[in-house]
């Protein structure tokens, strides 16, 4: 879609050069934008109208007022002095653009839902989450975690909870809950790869790289490439994630092990993406997206249910080609049966 393509180009140019959209237009001129984005002028005009509709806004939490607090940056504004605000603004915009450009999905709900972020929430708060309406970011305590706006994949993971909210509505316990967490990790990683222009073999496949404080022994929160290896620290303990069904954990904690067993479908996606090669959001990501949004995924889906749906989705979109065989092999490698 030419308008979406132009929006993505203008956003990227503004982000890379730390400029406002208006400054990009002023410096390049409409003719140069048309040339670089390879679109007629009318699509530049339409893109500007869309960008000026404040699809992204950032607020600063205030202890004496209800959320979202005081608005500090909206779409089109120049960067502010607060790096946390700018990172949140950029991450929301890049996640929005990813779903729009890669899958023609207009925001989390598919209908242009404006994205709102609230930064500096709580006192040294060690978390970031999607509350069903907006992103909430803590600053971290500096001892274990740093500012939660630092890794773009953390933002994209949380926003993908919003996509699930408007599509499959997966349960938050047991295998459906682990699938829910895994889907968010997958698209969190894909947004990071998209923003960096990385192919599957260039990506680090880590979630939350840069979030751990310097003295913590670890590289990230989770690894899709090697679940169970992201950290091993005296305070955090050892990364408990499982990579295959041989190490599936049955527990009543962690809502039935949703953050532990999510490593299994995470690893299946990594194996698929690296087997297919190229940009992971194109074929591997498209298959996962088709299952998520296709209307077949039940709220109580098991790993095997999801795996079988990915095989069907690969066949429906790509026919009897390498994609189907790669999907089957990936699930076989992690020990998840397909029907």
C-alpha positions as a Markdown table, in Angstrom:
| # | Residue | x | y | z |
|---|---|---|---|---|
| 1 | Unk | 0.0 | 0.0 | 0.0 |
| 2 | Unk | 1.7 | 3.2 | -1.2 |
| 3 | Unk | 0.4 | 5.4 | 1.8 |
| 4 | Unk | 1.7 | 2.8 | 4.3 |
| 5 | Unk | 5.0 | 2.7 | 2.5 |
| 6 | Unk | 5.3 | 6.4 | 2.6 |
| 7 | Unk | 4.4 | 6.6 | 6.3 |
| 8 | Unk | 7.0 | 4.0 | 7.1 |
| 9 | Unk | 9.7 | 5.9 | 5.1 |
| 10 | Unk | 8.9 | 9.2 | 6.8 |
| 11 | Unk | 8.9 | 7.7 | 10.2 |
| 12 | Unk | 12.2 | 5.9 | 9.6 |
| 13 | Unk | 13.8 | 9.1 | 8.2 |
| 14 | Unk | 12.7 | 11.1 | 11.2 |
| 15 | Unk | 13.8 | 8.4 | 13.7 |
| 16 | Unk | 17.3 | 7.8 | 12.2 |
| 17 | Unk | 18.0 | 11.5 | 11.9 |
| 18 | Unk | 16.3 | 12.5 | 15.2 |
| 19 | Unk | 14.1 | 14.9 | 13.4 |
| 20 | Unk | 10.4 | 15.7 | 13.4 |
| 21 | Unk | 8.3 | 14.6 | 10.4 |
| 22 | Unk | 7.9 | 18.3 | 9.4 |
| 23 | Unk | 11.7 | 18.7 | 9.5 |
| 24 | Unk | 12.2 | 15.7 | 7.2 |
| 25 | Unk | 9.7 | 17.2 | 4.7 |
| 26 | Unk | 11.4 | 20.6 | 4.9 |
| 27 | Unk | 14.9 | 19.2 | 4.4 |
| 28 | Unk | 14.1 | 16.7 | 1.7 |
| 29 | Unk | 11.1 | 18.4 | -0.1 |
| 30 | Unk | 8.1 | 16.5 | -1.4 |
| 31 | Unk | 9.8 | 15.7 | -4.8 |
| 32 | Unk | 12.7 | 14.0 | -3.1 |
| 33 | Unk | 10.4 | 12.1 | -0.8 |
| 34 | Unk | 8.4 | 10.9 | -3.8 |
| 35 | Unk | 11.7 | 9.7 | -5.4 |
| 36 | Unk | 13.1 | 7.9 | -2.4 |
| 37 | Unk | 9.8 | 6.3 | -1.3 |
| 38 | Unk | 9.0 | 5.6 | -5.0 |
| 39 | Unk | 5.4 | 6.9 | -4.8 |
| 40 | Unk | 3.4 | 9.7 | -6.5 |
| 41 | Unk | 2.9 | 13.0 | -4.6 |
| 42 | Unk | -0.7 | 12.3 | -3.7 |
| 43 | Unk | 0.5 | 9.5 | -1.4 |
| 44 | Unk | 2.9 | 11.8 | 0.4 |
| 45 | Unk | 0.0 | 14.1 | 1.1 |
| 46 | Unk | -2.2 | 11.3 | 2.4 |
| 47 | Unk | 0.7 | 10.0 | 4.5 |
| 48 | Unk | 1.2 | 13.4 | 6.1 |
| 49 | Unk | -2.5 | 13.5 | 7.0 |
| 50 | Unk | -2.3 | 10.2 | 8.7 |
| 51 | Unk | 0.9 | 11.0 | 10.6 |
| 52 | Unk | -0.6 | 14.2 | 11.9 |
| 53 | Unk | -3.5 | 12.3 | 13.5 |
| 54 | Unk | -1.4 | 11.5 | 16.6 |
| 55 | Unk | -1.3 | 7.8 | 16.4 |
| 56 | Unk | 1.5 | 7.8 | 19.0 |
| 57 | Unk | 1.6 | 9.8 | 22.2 |
| 58 | Unk | 3.8 | 9.6 | 25.3 |
| 59 | Unk | 2.8 | 10.7 | 28.8 |
| 60 | Unk | 4.8 | 11.1 | 32.0 |
| 61 | Unk | 3.2 | 9.5 | 35.1 |
| 62 | Unk | 2.4 | 11.8 | 37.9 |
| 63 | Unk | 1.8 | 10.6 | 41.5 |
| 64 | Unk | -1.1 | 13.0 | 42.1 |
| 65 | Unk | -3.1 | 12.4 | 38.9 |
| 66 | Unk | -4.7 | 9.4 | 37.3 |
| 67 | Unk | -3.1 | 7.7 | 34.3 |
| 68 | Unk | -1.9 | 8.5 | 31.8 |
| 69 | Unk | -0.6 | 11.7 | 33.4 |
| 70 | Unk | 1.0 | 14.7 | 31.7 |
| 71 | Unk | 1.4 | 14.5 | 27.9 |
| 72 | Unk | 5.1 | 15.1 | 26.9 |
| 73 | Unk | 5.3 | 14.1 | 23.2 |
| 74 | Unk | 2.9 | 13.4 | 20.4 |
| 75 | Unk | 3.3 | 12.3 | 16.8 |
| 76 | Unk | 5.2 | 14.9 | 14.8 |
| 77 | Unk | 6.8 | 16.6 | 17.9 |
| 78 | Unk | 10.5 | 17.2 | 18.0 |
| 79 | Unk | 12.5 | 14.9 | 20.4 |
| 80 | Unk | 12.6 | 16.1 | 24.0 |
| 81 | Unk | 15.4 | 16.1 | 26.5 |
| 82 | Unk | 14.1 | 13.0 | 28.3 |
| 83 | Unk | 15.7 | 10.0 | 26.5 |
| 84 | Unk | 13.1 | 7.7 | 28.1 |
| 85 | Unk | 10.3 | 9.6 | 26.4 |
| 86 | Unk | 12.1 | 9.5 | 23.0 |
| 87 | Unk | 12.8 | 5.8 | 23.3 |
| 88 | Unk | 9.1 | 5.0 | 24.1 |
| 89 | Unk | 7.9 | 7.3 | 21.3 |
| 90 | Unk | 10.3 | 5.6 | 18.8 |
| 91 | Unk | 9.4 | 2.0 | 20.0 |
| 92 | Unk | 5.6 | 2.6 | 19.7 |
| 93 | Unk | 6.0 | 4.1 | 16.2 |
| 94 | Unk | 8.3 | 1.3 | 15.0 |
| 95 | Unk | 5.9 | -1.4 | 16.3 |
| 96 | Unk | 3.0 | 0.4 | 14.6 |
| 97 | Unk | 4.9 | 0.6 | 11.4 |
| 98 | Unk | 6.0 | -3.0 | 11.5 |
| 99 | Unk | 2.5 | -4.5 | 11.7 |
| 100 | Unk | 1.3 | -2.0 | 9.1 |
| 101 | Unk | 4.1 | -2.6 | 6.6 |
| 102 | Unk | 4.7 | -6.3 | 7.2 |
| 103 | Unk | 1.0 | -7.5 | 7.5 |
| 104 | Unk | -1.1 | -4.5 | 6.5 |
| 105 | Unk | -2.5 | -4.4 | 10.1 |
| 106 | Unk | -3.5 | -0.9 | 11.1 |
| 107 | Unk | -2.4 | -0.9 | 14.8 |
| 108 | Unk | -3.2 | -3.5 | 17.5 |
| 109 | Unk | -6.9 | -3.7 | 16.7 |
| 110 | Unk | -6.5 | -3.5 | 13.0 |
| 111 | Unk | -8.5 | -0.3 | 12.9 |
| 112 | Unk | -6.0 | 2.4 | 13.8 |
| 113 | Unk | -6.0 | 2.3 | 17.6 |
| 114 | Unk | -3.8 | 5.2 | 18.8 |
| 115 | Unk | -0.8 | 3.9 | 20.9 |
| 116 | Unk | -0.2 | 5.5 | 24.2 |
| 117 | Unk | 2.8 | 5.1 | 26.5 |
| 118 | Unk | 3.2 | 6.2 | 30.1 |
| 119 | Unk | 6.8 | 6.5 | 31.3 |
| 120 | Unk | 8.4 | 6.9 | 34.7 |
| 121 | Unk | 5.7 | 4.9 | 36.4 |
| 122 | Unk | 6.2 | 4.0 | 40.1 |
| 123 | Unk | 9.4 | 4.3 | 42.1 |
| 124 | Unk | 12.3 | 2.3 | 40.6 |
| 125 | Unk | 9.6 | 0.0 | 39.1 |
| 126 | Unk | 10.9 | -3.2 | 37.6 |
| 127 | Unk | 8.4 | -3.8 | 34.9 |
| 128 | Unk | 6.8 | -2.8 | 31.6 |
| 129 | Unk | 3.4 | -4.0 | 30.5 |
| 130 | Unk | 0.3 | -3.4 | 28.3 |
| 131 | Unk | -2.7 | -2.8 | 30.5 |
| 132 | Unk | -5.2 | -3.3 | 27.8 |
| 133 | Unk | -5.3 | 0.3 | 26.8 |
| 134 | Unk | -1.8 | 1.7 | 27.1 |
| 135 | Unk | 1.9 | 0.9 | 27.7 |
| 136 | Unk | 3.2 | 1.4 | 31.2 |
| 137 | Unk | 7.0 | 1.6 | 31.8 |
| 138 | Unk | 9.0 | 1.5 | 34.9 |
| 139 | Unk | 12.5 | 3.0 | 35.2 |
| 140 | Unk | 14.1 | 0.0 | 36.7 |
| 141 | Unk | 15.9 | -0.1 | 40.1 |
| 142 | Unk | 19.4 | 0.1 | 38.6 |
| 143 | Unk | 20.4 | -2.9 | 40.6 |
| 144 | Unk | 18.8 | -5.6 | 38.5 |
| 145 | Unk | 17.0 | -3.8 | 35.7 |
| 146 | Unk | 17.7 | -0.6 | 33.8 |
| 147 | Unk | 15.1 | 1.6 | 32.1 |
| 148 | Unk | 12.4 | -0.6 | 30.5 |
| 149 | Unk | 12.2 | 1.6 | 27.3 |
| 150 | Unk | 15.8 | 0.6 | 26.4 |
| 151 | Unk | 15.0 | -2.7 | 24.4 |
| 152 | Unk | 12.5 | -2.2 | 21.6 |
| 153 | Unk | 11.6 | -5.8 | 21.7 |
| 154 | Unk | 10.2 | -5.4 | 25.3 |
| 155 | Unk | 7.9 | -2.7 | 24.0 |
| 156 | Unk | 6.9 | -4.8 | 20.9 |
| 157 | Unk | 6.4 | -7.9 | 23.1 |
| 158 | Unk | 4.0 | -6.0 | 25.4 |
| 159 | Unk | 2.1 | -4.4 | 22.5 |
| 160 | Unk | 1.7 | -7.8 | 20.8 |
| 161 | Unk | -0.4 | -8.7 | 23.9 |
| 162 | Unk | -2.7 | -6.1 | 22.5 |
| 163 | Unk | -2.8 | -7.8 | 19.1 |
| 164 | Unk | -3.6 | -11.1 | 20.8 |
| 165 | Unk | -6.3 | -9.2 | 22.8 |
| 166 | Unk | -8.0 | -8.3 | 19.6 |
| 167 | Unk | -7.6 | -11.6 | 17.8 |
| 168 | Unk | -7.1 | -15.0 | 19.5 |
| 169 | Unk | -7.7 | -13.9 | 23.2 |
| 170 | Unk | -5.5 | -16.8 | 24.3 |
| 171 | Unk | -5.8 | -17.9 | 27.9 |
| 172 | Unk | -3.1 | -16.8 | 30.4 |
| 173 | Unk | -2.5 | -20.1 | 32.0 |
| 174 | Unk | -0.7 | -23.3 | 31.1 |
| 175 | Unk | 0.0 | -24.1 | 27.4 |
| 176 | Unk | -2.3 | -21.5 | 26.0 |
| 177 | Unk | -0.6 | -18.9 | 28.3 |
| 178 | Unk | 2.8 | -20.1 | 27.2 |
| 179 | Unk | 1.7 | -19.8 | 23.5 |
| 180 | Unk | 0.5 | -16.3 | 24.3 |
| 181 | Unk | 3.9 | -15.3 | 25.8 |
| 182 | Unk | 5.7 | -17.0 | 22.9 |
| 183 | Unk | 3.7 | -15.2 | 20.2 |
| 184 | Unk | 4.6 | -11.9 | 22.0 |
| 185 | Unk | 8.3 | -12.9 | 22.1 |
| 186 | Unk | 8.2 | -13.9 | 18.4 |
| 187 | Unk | 6.8 | -10.6 | 17.2 |
| 188 | Unk | 8.9 | -8.6 | 19.7 |
| 189 | Unk | 12.0 | -10.1 | 18.2 |
| 190 | Unk | 10.6 | -9.5 | 14.6 |
| 191 | Unk | 10.0 | -5.8 | 15.4 |
| 192 | Unk | 13.6 | -5.5 | 16.6 |
| 193 | Unk | 14.9 | -7.3 | 13.5 |
| 194 | Unk | 12.7 | -5.1 | 11.2 |
| 195 | Unk | 13.9 | -1.9 | 12.9 |
| 196 | Unk | 17.5 | -3.0 | 12.4 |
| 197 | Unk | 17.1 | -4.4 | 8.9 |
| 198 | Unk | 18.4 | -7.8 | 10.0 |
| 199 | Unk | 18.0 | -11.2 | 8.4 |
| 200 | Unk | 17.3 | -14.3 | 10.5 |
| 201 | Unk | 21.0 | -15.2 | 10.6 |
| 202 | Unk | 22.1 | -11.7 | 11.6 |
| 203 | Unk | 19.6 | -11.4 | 14.5 |
| 204 | Unk | 20.6 | -12.1 | 18.1 |
| 205 | Unk | 17.2 | -13.7 | 18.9 |
| 206 | Unk | 17.3 | -12.2 | 22.4 |
| 207 | Unk | 14.4 | -10.5 | 24.2 |
| 208 | Unk | 15.5 | -7.7 | 26.5 |
| 209 | Unk | 19.1 | -7.3 | 25.6 |
| 210 | Unk | 20.4 | -4.2 | 27.3 |
| 211 | Unk | 17.8 | -4.3 | 30.1 |
| 212 | Unk | 19.9 | -6.1 | 32.7 |
| 213 | Unk | 22.1 | -3.9 | 35.0 |
| 214 | Unk | 25.9 | -4.1 | 34.3 |
| 215 | Unk | 26.8 | -6.3 | 37.2 |
| 216 | Unk | 24.0 | -8.9 | 36.5 |
| 217 | Unk | 25.4 | -12.1 | 34.9 |
| 218 | Unk | 23.3 | -12.4 | 31.8 |
| 219 | Unk | 22.6 | -11.0 | 28.4 |
| 220 | Unk | 18.8 | -10.7 | 28.2 |
| 221 | Unk | 15.5 | -11.9 | 29.7 |
| 222 | Unk | 15.1 | -14.7 | 27.2 |
| 223 | Unk | 16.7 | -16.3 | 24.2 |
| 224 | Unk | 14.7 | -17.9 | 21.3 |
| 225 | Unk | 17.9 | -19.3 | 19.9 |
| 226 | Unk | 19.0 | -21.0 | 23.1 |
| 227 | Unk | 16.2 | -21.0 | 25.7 |
| 228 | Unk | 17.6 | -21.4 | 29.2 |
| 229 | Unk | 20.8 | -19.5 | 28.6 |
| 230 | Unk | 19.8 | -15.8 | 28.9 |
| 231 | Unk | 21.1 | -15.3 | 32.4 |
| 232 | Unk | 22.7 | -17.2 | 35.4 |
| 233 | Unk | 22.9 | -14.8 | 38.3 |
| 234 | Unk | 23.0 | -14.9 | 42.1 |
| 235 | Unk | 20.0 | -12.5 | 42.4 |
| 236 | Unk | 17.9 | -13.6 | 39.3 |
| 237 | Unk | 18.9 | -17.3 | 39.5 |
| 238 | Unk | 19.3 | -19.3 | 36.3 |
| 239 | Unk | 17.1 | -18.8 | 33.2 |
| 240 | Unk | 14.5 | -21.6 | 33.6 |
| 241 | Unk | 13.2 | -21.7 | 30.1 |
| 242 | Unk | 12.8 | -25.1 | 28.3 |
| 243 | Unk | 13.7 | -25.5 | 24.7 |
| 244 | Unk | 12.0 | -28.9 | 24.0 |
| 245 | Unk | 9.1 | -30.9 | 25.3 |
| 246 | Unk | 11.6 | -33.2 | 26.9 |
| 247 | Unk | 12.1 | -30.5 | 29.5 |
| 248 | Unk | 8.5 | -29.3 | 29.7 |
| 249 | Unk | 7.8 | -28.1 | 33.3 |
| 250 | Unk | 4.6 | -28.9 | 35.0 |
| 251 | Unk | 4.0 | -26.4 | 37.8 |
| 252 | Unk | 1.4 | -24.3 | 39.4 |
| 253 | Unk | 3.7 | -21.4 | 39.6 |
| 254 | Unk | 4.2 | -18.7 | 37.0 |
| 255 | Unk | 0.5 | -19.3 | 35.9 |
| 256 | Unk | 1.4 | -22.9 | 35.0 |
| 257 | Unk | 4.8 | -22.1 | 33.7 |
| 258 | Unk | 3.9 | -19.7 | 30.9 |
| 259 | Unk | 7.3 | -17.9 | 30.9 |
| 260 | Unk | 9.2 | -21.2 | 31.3 |
| 261 | Unk | 7.5 | -23.4 | 28.7 |
| 262 | Unk | 7.1 | -20.5 | 26.2 |
| 263 | Unk | 10.7 | -21.3 | 25.3 |
| 264 | Unk | 9.5 | -24.4 | 23.4 |
| 265 | Unk | 7.4 | -22.6 | 20.7 |
| 266 | Unk | 9.9 | -19.8 | 20.8 |
| 267 | Unk | 12.6 | -22.2 | 19.8 |
| 268 | Unk | 10.4 | -23.8 | 17.1 |
| 269 | Unk | 10.0 | -20.4 | 15.5 |
| 270 | Unk | 13.7 | -19.7 | 15.6 |
| 271 | Unk | 14.4 | -23.0 | 13.9 |
| 272 | Unk | 11.8 | -22.3 | 11.2 |
| 273 | Unk | 13.0 | -18.7 | 10.6 |
| 274 | Unk | 16.7 | -19.7 | 10.3 |
| 275 | Unk | 15.9 | -22.7 | 8.1 |
| 276 | Unk | 13.9 | -20.5 | 5.7 |
| 277 | Unk | 16.5 | -17.6 | 5.9 |
| 278 | Unk | 16.0 | -14.1 | 4.7 |
| 279 | Unk | 13.9 | -11.7 | 6.7 |
| 280 | Unk | 12.1 | -13.7 | 9.4 |
| 281 | Unk | 9.0 | -11.6 | 9.4 |
| 282 | Unk | 8.3 | -12.4 | 5.7 |
| 283 | Unk | 7.7 | -16.2 | 5.6 |
| 284 | Unk | 8.0 | -17.5 | 9.1 |
| 285 | Unk | 6.4 | -14.5 | 10.7 |
| 286 | Unk | 3.6 | -14.5 | 8.1 |
| 287 | Unk | 2.7 | -18.1 | 9.0 |
| 288 | Unk | 2.5 | -17.2 | 12.7 |
| 289 | Unk | 0.5 | -14.1 | 11.9 |
| 290 | Unk | -1.9 | -16.0 | 9.7 |
| 291 | Unk | -2.6 | -18.5 | 12.6 |
| 292 | Unk | -3.0 | -15.6 | 15.1 |
| 293 | Unk | -5.5 | -13.7 | 13.0 |
| 294 | Unk | -7.1 | -16.5 | 11.0 |
| 295 | Unk | -9.9 | -17.2 | 13.5 |
| 296 | Unk | -8.9 | -20.9 | 14.0 |
| 297 | Unk | -6.9 | -20.4 | 17.2 |
| 298 | Unk | -9.0 | -21.3 | 20.3 |
| 299 | Unk | -8.5 | -19.6 | 23.6 |
| 300 | Unk | -7.4 | -22.9 | 25.2 |
| 301 | Unk | -5.1 | -24.1 | 22.3 |
| 302 | Unk | -2.3 | -26.5 | 23.2 |
| 303 | Unk | 1.2 | -26.5 | 21.7 |
| 304 | Unk | 0.1 | -29.3 | 19.4 |
| 305 | Unk | -3.0 | -27.4 | 18.3 |
| 306 | Unk | -0.9 | -24.3 | 17.4 |
| 307 | Unk | 1.7 | -26.4 | 15.6 |
| 308 | Unk | -0.9 | -28.1 | 13.5 |
| 309 | Unk | -2.4 | -24.7 | 12.6 |
| 310 | Unk | 1.0 | -23.4 | 11.5 |
| 311 | Unk | 1.4 | -26.4 | 9.1 |
| 312 | Unk | -2.1 | -25.7 | 7.6 |
| 313 | Unk | -1.3 | -22.0 | 7.3 |
| 314 | Unk | 2.0 | -22.7 | 5.6 |
| 315 | Unk | 0.3 | -25.0 | 3.1 |
| 316 | Unk | -2.6 | -22.5 | 2.5 |
| 317 | Unk | -0.2 | -19.7 | 1.8 |
| 318 | Unk | 2.8 | -21.4 | 0.1 |
| 319 | Unk | 1.5 | -24.7 | -1.1 |
| 320 | Unk | 3.5 | -27.9 | -0.8 |
| 321 | Unk | 6.9 | -26.2 | -0.7 |
| 322 | Unk | 9.9 | -25.8 | 1.6 |
| 323 | Unk | 7.8 | -23.8 | 4.0 |
| 324 | Unk | 5.6 | -26.7 | 5.0 |
| 325 | Unk | 8.5 | -29.1 | 5.4 |
| 326 | Unk | 10.4 | -26.5 | 7.4 |
| 327 | Unk | 7.5 | -26.0 | 9.8 |
| 328 | Unk | 7.1 | -29.7 | 10.3 |
| 329 | Unk | 10.8 | -30.1 | 11.0 |
| 330 | Unk | 10.9 | -27.2 | 13.5 |
| 331 | Unk | 8.1 | -28.6 | 15.6 |
| 332 | Unk | 9.6 | -32.1 | 15.4 |
| 333 | Unk | 12.9 | -30.8 | 16.7 |
| 334 | Unk | 11.2 | -29.4 | 19.8 |
| 335 | Unk | 9.2 | -32.5 | 20.3 |
| 336 | Unk | 5.7 | -31.1 | 19.6 |
| 337 | Unk | 3.5 | -33.3 | 17.5 |
| 338 | Unk | 1.4 | -32.0 | 14.6 |
| 339 | Unk | -1.8 | -33.6 | 13.4 |
